[in-house]
Amino acid sequence: MDCLVCHDTTGSYRKFPTACGDPVYKERKFGKKVFPAVDLRKVARKVGKTSRTTCGRCHFYGGGGDGVKHGDLDSSLFKAGKELDVHMDVKGLNYSCSTCHVARTHQISGRYYSRPAAGKHQFALPADDGWRLACESCHSRAPHKNIEILNHHTAKVACQTCHIPRYARGGVFTKMWWDWSTAGKFTAAGKPIVKKDKAGNVIYHSKKGDMRWAENVVPEYFWYNGRMSYLHEGDKVKPSARPLELNSLQGDYADKNARIFPFKVMRGKQPYDPVEQSLLIPYLFGKKGTGAYWADYDWVKACRVGMEEAGLPFSGKVDFIETAMYWPITHMIAPKEKALSCAVCHRRNNGRLENLRGFYLPGRDRWSFIDRSGWVLLGLTVLALLLHAGLRFVNSKRRQDGGKS
């Protein structure tokens, strides 16, 4: 990154994919795509404030393509409507990324990796330069007018859980599964295989293996206090851990700072050393004969070069292990009318929180002893009512008979 990545307003400043961060000084081709030379003088004279466009050029295309990584960040947000995101609605609030992701001395805030999920419920006034990432900064700790029970939910349920009913709903698919173990297949003539689904998404590529995509996806929900632990290069992993978590969420019901939070879970299979019990770092892009996988298609060679470059041990054995990575869902805020209803979670079967255990959820959970006790009490109540009514009837008849005599 450099200053122009964020502050170019011409839209012409581009980096060349394999130039280690350099822009395109002279016209070059990458595959079938032509990258024109950048007029650096013109760009330098047109620097300005960051925008959704400058941020989105990178963040909407993270992971190698439009919507691949995050699920709640893709090109549909460039011209978002209210149904897609109430804050980025181009005809409404039209927020830029920096409206919430404020910066101090160019240290851009990103709450999910640097600050607890619950925050301090602080307010950020328009005139200050404080952090504005917590929803409560603008909406307060009691955002629901006239519905106090919903305000009670904010202690254990993140705002995003109810107000982002689905992600990847702007017409762009997000990648949900990536299986590297199936890469390296070719046609009988030795040509690479590329398969696409009806929407045009690549579901198999000789370079990358099998992939699955989805749109309009229901998030998965977990307890989260804003902190994650990460798997680092060279860390030992248990082969029995399936899937292996690349990042593990912190927090549970007993954690006062944890909330129920929505996530995209990216799953797949990656190269793994069964002897050293660590993930492998393969060398992918390079010329034929260098060991690069996308040139020689030999996992052992690619991993040997990659691990040597990383300064890590490699046994010479390559296996594959299923992995999972958690991505917080926090964009694509739907209009309040489209927020989840109570019954979506508070029900016995097929509720969104069906698999989130360790606490009692009304409407979902039942205790047989309490249920039986309730039915017994109800039966005794009905019996008492019938007995009372019967006694009143008998007494009434007696009084009537006494009056006649």
C-alpha positions as CSV (number, residue, x, y, z in Angstrom):
1,M,0.0,0.0,0.0
2,D,1.0,3.6,-0.4
3,C,-0.7,7.0,-0.1
4,L,-2.3,6.9,-3.6
5,V,-4.0,3.6,-3.0
6,C,-6.4,5.4,-0.6
7,H,-6.3,9.0,-1.9
8,D,-6.4,8.6,-5.6
9,T,-9.7,10.2,-7.0
10,T,-9.1,9.5,-10.7
11,G,-9.7,5.8,-10.5
12,S,-6.7,5.1,-12.7
13,Y,-4.1,4.2,-10.0
14,R,-3.6,0.5,-10.3
15,K,-1.0,-2.0,-9.0
16,F,0.3,-4.8,-11.3
17,P,-0.6,-8.2,-9.8
18,T,3.0,-9.6,-9.7
19,A,5.0,-6.4,-9.3
20,C,5.4,-6.5,-5.5
21,G,3.3,-3.4,-4.9
22,D,4.6,-1.3,-7.8
23,P,2.0,0.4,-10.0
24,V,2.0,0.0,-13.8
25,Y,4.8,2.3,-15.0
26,K,4.5,0.9,-18.6
27,E,1.6,-0.9,-20.3
28,R,1.7,-4.6,-19.4
29,K,-0.4,-7.7,-19.9
30,F,-1.4,-10.1,-17.2
31,G,-3.1,-13.1,-18.9
32,K,-5.6,-11.6,-21.3
33,K,-6.0,-8.3,-19.3
34,V,-4.1,-5.2,-20.3
35,F,-2.9,-2.8,-17.6
36,P,-2.4,0.7,-19.0
37,A,0.4,2.8,-17.7
38,V,-0.5,5.1,-14.8
39,D,-0.1,8.9,-15.2
40,L,1.5,9.5,-11.8
41,R,1.5,13.3,-12.3
42,K,-2.2,13.4,-13.0
43,V,-3.0,11.1,-10.0
44,A,-0.8,13.2,-7.7
45,R,-2.6,16.3,-8.6
46,K,-6.0,14.7,-7.9
47,V,-5.5,13.3,-4.5
48,G,-8.4,13.7,-2.1
49,K,-10.3,12.2,0.8
50,T,-10.8,8.4,1.0
51,S,-14.1,7.1,-0.3
52,R,-16.1,3.9,-0.5
53,T,-14.6,3.5,-4.0
54,T,-11.0,3.7,-2.8
55,C,-11.6,1.4,0.2
56,G,-13.7,-1.0,-1.9
57,R,-11.1,-1.5,-4.6
58,C,-9.2,-3.6,-2.1
59,H,-11.6,-4.7,0.6
60,F,-14.5,-5.7,-1.7
61,Y,-12.1,-8.0,-3.7
62,G,-10.2,-9.6,-0.8
63,G,-9.3,-13.2,-1.3
64,G,-8.8,-12.9,-5.0
65,G,-12.1,-11.8,-6.4
66,D,-15.4,-9.9,-5.9
67,G,-17.0,-11.0,-2.5
68,V,-14.7,-14.0,-2.1
69,K,-13.5,-13.4,1.4
70,H,-15.9,-11.5,3.6
71,G,-19.4,-12.2,2.4
72,D,-20.7,-8.8,3.6
73,L,-18.2,-6.8,1.5
74,D,-18.5,-6.8,-2.3
75,S,-19.0,-4.6,-5.3
76,S,-22.7,-4.3,-4.8
77,L,-22.0,-1.8,-2.0
78,F,-20.5,0.7,-4.4
79,K,-24.1,1.7,-5.3
80,A,-26.0,0.2,-2.4
81,G,-29.7,0.7,-2.0
82,K,-31.5,0.9,1.3
83,E,-32.5,-2.8,1.2
84,L,-28.9,-3.8,1.0
85,D,-27.4,-1.4,3.6
86,V,-29.2,1.4,5.3
87,H,-26.0,3.3,6.1
88,M,-24.4,3.0,2.6
89,D,-27.7,3.7,0.8
90,V,-26.6,6.1,-2.0
91,K,-29.9,7.9,-2.0
92,G,-30.0,8.0,1.8
93,L,-27.3,8.3,4.4
94,N,-24.6,7.4,1.8
95,Y,-21.9,6.8,4.5
96,S,-18.4,6.3,3.4
97,C,-16.2,3.7,5.1
98,S,-14.4,6.3,7.1
99,T,-17.7,7.5,8.6
100,C,-17.4,4.6,11.0
101,H,-13.8,3.5,10.5
102,V,-12.3,6.7,11.8
103,A,-8.6,7.2,12.0
104,R,-6.1,8.9,14.3
105,T,-2.8,9.7,12.7
106,H,-3.7,7.2,10.0
107,Q,-4.3,4.4,12.4
108,I,-7.6,3.2,11.0
109,S,-9.9,1.6,13.5
110,G,-11.0,-2.0,12.9
111,R,-12.9,-3.1,15.9
112,Y,-13.1,-6.8,15.4
113,Y,-9.4,-7.4,15.7
114,S,-8.3,-4.6,18.1
115,R,-11.3,-3.9,20.4
116,P,-13.8,-6.1,22.4
117,A,-17.1,-6.7,20.6
118,A,-19.2,-5.1,23.4
119,G,-17.0,-2.0,23.5
120,K,-17.7,0.5,26.2
121,H,-21.1,1.7,24.8
122,Q,-19.4,5.0,24.3
123,F,-20.9,7.9,22.3
124,A,-19.1,9.6,19.5
125,L,-20.3,13.1,18.9
126,P,-20.1,14.5,15.3
127,A,-17.6,17.1,16.4
128,D,-15.1,14.8,18.0
129,D,-12.5,12.5,16.5
130,G,-13.4,9.5,18.7
131,W,-14.0,5.9,17.6
132,R,-17.4,5.3,16.1
133,L,-17.3,1.6,15.4
134,A,-19.6,0.4,18.1
135,C,-23.3,0.6,17.0
136,E,-24.0,2.1,20.4
137,S,-21.8,5.1,19.6
138,C,-24.7,6.5,17.5
139,H,-27.7,4.4,18.5
140,S,-27.1,4.3,22.3
141,R,-27.6,1.4,24.6
142,A,-31.4,1.6,24.3
143,P,-32.1,2.0,20.6
144,H,-35.5,0.3,20.6
145,K,-38.2,2.8,21.4
146,N,-41.3,1.5,23.2
147,I,-40.0,-2.1,23.2
148,E,-37.9,-2.4,26.3
149,I,-37.5,-6.2,26.1
150,L,-35.4,-5.7,22.9
151,N,-33.1,-3.2,24.7
152,H,-32.5,-6.0,27.3
153,H,-31.2,-8.2,24.4
154,T,-28.3,-5.9,23.7
155,A,-26.5,-7.2,26.8
156,K,-26.1,-10.7,25.2
157,V,-27.0,-10.2,21.5
158,A,-25.0,-8.1,19.0
159,C,-27.0,-5.6,17.0
160,Q,-25.7,-7.3,13.8
161,T,-27.3,-10.6,14.8
162,C,-30.8,-9.3,14.3
163,H,-30.2,-6.5,11.8
164,I,-28.2,-8.6,9.2
165,P,-30.7,-11.4,8.4
166,R,-28.5,-12.7,5.5
167,Y,-25.2,-11.7,3.8
168,A,-24.0,-11.8,0.2
169,R,-27.5,-10.5,-0.8
170,G,-26.5,-7.8,-3.3
171,G,-26.3,-10.2,-6.2
172,V,-22.6,-11.2,-5.7
173,F,-21.7,-14.7,-4.6
174,T,-19.2,-15.4,-1.8
175,K,-16.9,-18.4,-1.6
176,M,-17.8,-20.9,1.1
177,W,-15.6,-23.9,0.4
178,W,-12.1,-24.3,-1.2
179,D,-10.6,-27.8,-1.5
180,W,-7.0,-27.6,-2.5
181,S,-6.6,-31.4,-2.4
182,T,-8.4,-31.8,-5.7
183,A,-6.2,-29.4,-7.6
184,G,-3.9,-30.7,-10.4
185,K,-6.4,-32.5,-12.7
186,F,-6.1,-32.0,-16.4
187,T,-7.9,-33.1,-19.6
188,A,-6.6,-36.1,-21.6
189,A,-4.8,-33.6,-23.8
190,G,-3.0,-32.1,-20.8
191,K,-5.1,-28.9,-20.8
192,P,-6.2,-27.2,-17.6
193,I,-9.8,-27.8,-16.5
194,V,-12.0,-24.9,-15.6
195,K,-15.7,-25.5,-14.6
196,K,-18.3,-22.9,-13.8
197,D,-21.7,-23.0,-12.3
198,K,-24.8,-21.4,-13.9
199,A,-24.0,-18.0,-12.2
200,G,-20.5,-18.0,-13.8
201,N,-18.6,-18.8,-10.6
202,V,-15.6,-21.1,-11.0
203,I,-16.3,-24.4,-9.1
204,Y,-13.3,-26.2,-10.3
205,H,-9.9,-25.0,-11.5
206,S,-6.8,-27.1,-12.1
207,K,-4.8,-24.6,-10.1
208,K,-7.1,-24.3,-7.1
209,G,-9.3,-27.4,-6.8
210,D,-13.0,-27.5,-6.0
211,M,-14.9,-24.4,-4.8
212,R,-18.4,-23.8,-3.6
213,W,-20.2,-20.4,-3.7
214,A,-23.4,-19.1,-2.2
215,E,-25.5,-15.9,-2.1
216,N,-28.2,-14.7,0.3
217,V,-26.6,-16.8,3.1
218,V,-27.9,-17.2,6.6
219,P,-25.0,-16.5,9.0
220,E,-23.7,-18.9,11.7
221,Y,-23.9,-17.7,15.2
222,F,-21.3,-18.0,18.0
223,W,-20.5,-16.4,21.4
224,Y,-17.8,-13.7,20.8
225,N,-16.2,-11.2,23.0
226,G,-14.2,-9.5,20.3
227,R,-11.0,-11.4,20.7
228,M,-9.6,-14.2,18.6
229,S,-6.7,-16.6,18.9
230,Y,-4.8,-17.3,15.7
231,L,-2.9,-20.3,14.2
232,H,0.5,-19.1,13.3
233,E,3.0,-20.5,10.8
234,G,4.9,-23.4,12.3
235,D,2.3,-24.0,15.1
236,K,1.7,-27.7,15.9
237,V,-1.8,-28.8,15.2
238,K,-3.7,-31.9,16.3
239,P,-4.6,-34.1,13.4
240,S,-7.8,-35.0,15.2
241,A,-9.0,-31.4,15.1
242,R,-11.4,-31.6,12.2
243,P,-12.0,-29.0,11.1
244,L,-8.9,-27.2,12.2
245,E,-9.7,-23.7,13.3
246,L,-7.4,-21.1,11.7
247,N,-8.8,-18.5,14.1
248,S,-10.7,-19.4,17.3
249,L,-13.4,-17.2,18.8
250,Q,-13.2,-16.2,22.4
251,G,-16.1,-15.9,24.8
252,D,-19.1,-17.8,26.0
253,Y,-22.4,-17.3,27.8
254,A,-20.7,-16.7,31.2
255,D,-18.4,-14.0,29.7
256,K,-20.0,-10.6,30.5
257,N,-18.3,-9.1,27.4
258,A,-19.5,-11.8,25.0
259,R,-22.4,-11.5,22.7
260,I,-24.1,-13.8,20.1
261,F,-22.6,-12.6,16.9
262,P,-23.1,-13.6,13.2
263,F,-20.2,-15.1,11.1
264,K,-19.4,-16.4,7.7
265,V,-17.4,-19.6,8.2
266,M,-15.0,-20.2,5.3
267,R,-14.2,-24.0,5.1
268,G,-11.9,-26.0,2.9
269,K,-8.9,-28.3,2.8
270,Q,-5.3,-27.2,2.9
271,P,-1.8,-28.8,2.6
272,Y,-0.6,-30.4,5.9
273,D,2.5,-32.1,7.0
274,P,1.4,-35.3,8.9
275,V,4.9,-35.8,10.4
276,E,5.6,-32.3,11.6
277,Q,1.9,-31.8,12.3
278,S,1.8,-28.3,10.9
279,L,0.1,-26.5,8.0
280,L,2.3,-26.2,4.9
281,I,3.1,-23.1,3.0
282,P,3.4,-24.0,-0.7
283,Y,5.2,-21.9,-3.3
284,L,2.4,-21.3,-5.9
285,F,3.4,-18.7,-8.5
286,G,6.6,-18.9,-10.5
287,K,8.3,-20.2,-13.6
288,K,8.3,-23.9,-14.7
289,G,11.1,-25.8,-13.0
290,T,11.2,-23.6,-9.9
291,G,8.9,-25.9,-7.9
292,A,6.0,-23.5,-8.1
293,Y,2.8,-25.5,-7.9
294,W,1.0,-23.5,-10.7
295,A,3.9,-24.3,-13.0
296,D,5.0,-27.9,-12.0
297,Y,1.9,-29.2,-10.2
298,D,3.9,-31.1,-7.6
299,W,2.8,-30.5,-4.1
300,V,6.0,-31.9,-2.5
301,K,8.2,-29.7,-4.5
302,A,6.0,-26.6,-4.0
303,C,5.9,-27.2,-0.2
304,R,9.6,-27.9,0.1
305,V,10.4,-24.5,-1.6
306,G,7.7,-22.7,0.4
307,M,8.7,-24.1,3.8
308,E,12.4,-23.5,3.1
309,E,11.7,-19.9,2.2
310,A,9.7,-19.6,5.5
311,G,12.5,-21.2,7.5
312,L,10.3,-24.0,8.7
313,P,10.8,-27.8,8.9
314,F,9.3,-30.0,6.2
315,S,9.2,-33.8,6.4
316,G,8.7,-34.3,2.7
317,K,5.1,-35.7,3.3
318,V,2.0,-33.8,2.1
319,D,-1.5,-34.6,3.3
320,F,-4.6,-32.4,3.4
321,I,-6.6,-31.3,6.5
322,E,-10.0,-29.6,6.7
323,T,-9.9,-26.1,8.0
324,A,-12.4,-23.4,9.1
325,M,-12.0,-19.7,9.4
326,Y,-14.4,-17.2,11.0
327,W,-15.3,-13.9,9.4
328,P,-17.5,-11.5,11.4
329,I,-20.5,-10.2,9.5
330,T,-21.1,-6.5,10.2
331,H,-22.0,-4.8,6.9
332,M,-25.2,-5.1,4.8
333,I,-27.4,-3.7,7.6
334,A,-31.0,-4.2,6.5
335,P,-33.9,-1.8,7.1
336,K,-35.4,-2.2,10.6
337,E,-38.5,-3.6,9.0
338,K,-36.4,-6.5,7.7
339,A,-34.8,-7.3,11.1
340,L,-35.2,-10.8,12.4
341,S,-38.5,-11.5,14.3
342,C,-38.5,-13.1,17.7
343,A,-39.7,-16.4,16.4
344,V,-36.7,-16.9,14.2
345,C,-34.6,-17.8,17.2
346,H,-37.2,-18.4,20.0
347,R,-38.7,-21.7,18.6
348,R,-38.2,-25.3,19.3
349,N,-37.3,-26.6,15.8
350,N,-35.1,-25.1,13.1
351,G,-34.4,-21.9,14.9
352,R,-31.3,-19.9,14.0
353,L,-29.7,-20.5,17.4
354,E,-30.6,-24.2,17.5
355,N,-26.9,-25.2,17.6
356,L,-25.7,-22.5,20.1
357,R,-25.9,-24.3,23.4
358,G,-24.8,-23.7,27.0
359,F,-27.6,-21.4,28.0
360,Y,-31.4,-21.5,28.4
361,L,-33.3,-19.9,25.4
362,P,-37.1,-19.4,26.0
363,G,-39.1,-21.0,23.3
364,R,-36.3,-23.3,22.2
365,D,-35.4,-25.2,25.3
366,R,-37.5,-27.3,27.7
367,W,-36.9,-28.9,31.0
368,S,-39.1,-32.0,31.3
369,F,-39.4,-31.7,35.1
370,I,-40.7,-28.1,34.8
371,D,-43.0,-29.1,32.0
372,R,-44.4,-32.0,34.0
373,S,-44.8,-29.8,37.0
374,G,-46.5,-27.2,35.0
375,W,-49.0,-29.7,33.6
376,V,-49.6,-31.1,37.1
377,L,-50.3,-27.6,38.5
378,L,-52.6,-26.9,35.6
379,G,-54.5,-30.1,36.2
380,L,-54.8,-29.4,39.9
381,T,-56.0,-25.8,39.1
382,V,-58.7,-27.2,36.8
383,L,-59.7,-29.8,39.4
384,A,-59.9,-27.1,42.0
385,L,-62.1,-24.9,39.8
386,L,-64.4,-27.8,39.0
387,L,-64.6,-28.7,42.7
388,H,-65.3,-25.1,43.6
389,A,-68.0,-24.8,40.9
390,G,-69.5,-28.1,42.0
391,L,-69.7,-27.0,45.7
392,R,-71.3,-23.7,44.7
393,F,-73.8,-25.5,42.6
394,V,-74.7,-27.9,45.4
395,N,-75.0,-25.1,47.9
396,S,-77.2,-23.1,45.5
397,K,-79.6,-26.1,45.2
398,R,-79.7,-26.5,48.9
399,R,-80.7,-22.9,49.4
400,Q,-83.3,-23.2,46.7
401,D,-84.8,-26.3,48.4
402,G,-84.7,-24.7,51.8
403,G,-86.6,-21.7,50.5
404,K,-89.4,-23.9,49.1
405,S,-90.0,-25.8,52.3
